[in-house]
Amino acid sequence: MSVTQPHSKRTLLSAWNQAKSRLDAMSTKEQTQTLIQAGILTPKGNLRKPYKVLGKSSSVGAVSRKKG
């Protein structure tokens, strides 16, 4: 069995930037649907329990409020 190595800060930052670019290109409805499918938001659009702490301390997980 192989052991998964932790990702470098650069790799994580690159992944975040890619994900953010994709989300920024979507409408608000598409963003919300994506985050629901990923298990980050509930069907009502609220943060799920594991992500609530992030929502209180920063804008991480917040869907941008652009029209669309």
Secondary structure, DSSP 8 states (H G I E B T S, - for coil): --------HHHHHHHHHHHHHHHHTS-HHHHHHHHHHTTSB-TTS-B-HHHHHHHHHSSTT-------
